[in-house]
Amino acid sequence: MPETIRITWCRDPSRAGELASFFARNVGPEYISHAELQGPRAASPNQWHENLGKILLQEIEPRLATARQLGPSKMDKLVLTADGTDGLLAVSLVTFADDAPVPFATVEDLVVRQSNRGQGIGKSVMEWIVAQALARNVHRLFLESGSSNERAHHFFEREGFRTCSIVMMRSI
């Protein structure tokens, strides 16, 4: 990795615009998965909504506004940032479902700055998320990835993720 990074849960609502803009600038259409299609982010399986930055801001703002110290709770919807000497390197949205019959976490999004991909930043972020999950006694971590996002699929497989279901969609 080219630089030291600081990974932390973001609790600063004033960063919402920066995080939303970073996210929108660093994802291509291959990133689109069923979650983006179930919400307002994507217009189609291969096209983002034209107002993606504003949509992401509306998602991120409430997460930061209600961020609290980690501890016992039914569900935490958190935003992770990885900052380096060169600024923001990665953003991840993670939800912990501590009160589920089998507690789990979902990595809803993991976005690494395009120019820093392949440098170990995503791996560091994922390892940090795993450590946070284990500290909460969470032993299942889920994520989804766009069907054409081959580079991400290989990364997630190297990180120990395995396909456990297939999601299909029919436009009618």
PyMOL commands that set and color helices and strands:
alter all, ss='L'
color gray80, all
select helices_A, chain A and resi 13-25+29-31+34-38+52-65+114-116+121-135+150-158
alter helices_A, ss='H'
color red, helices_A
select strands_A, chain A and resi 6-9+42-44+47-48+76-84+87-97+104-112+141-143
alter strands_A, ss='S'
color yellow, strands_A
deselect
rebuild
show_as cartoon
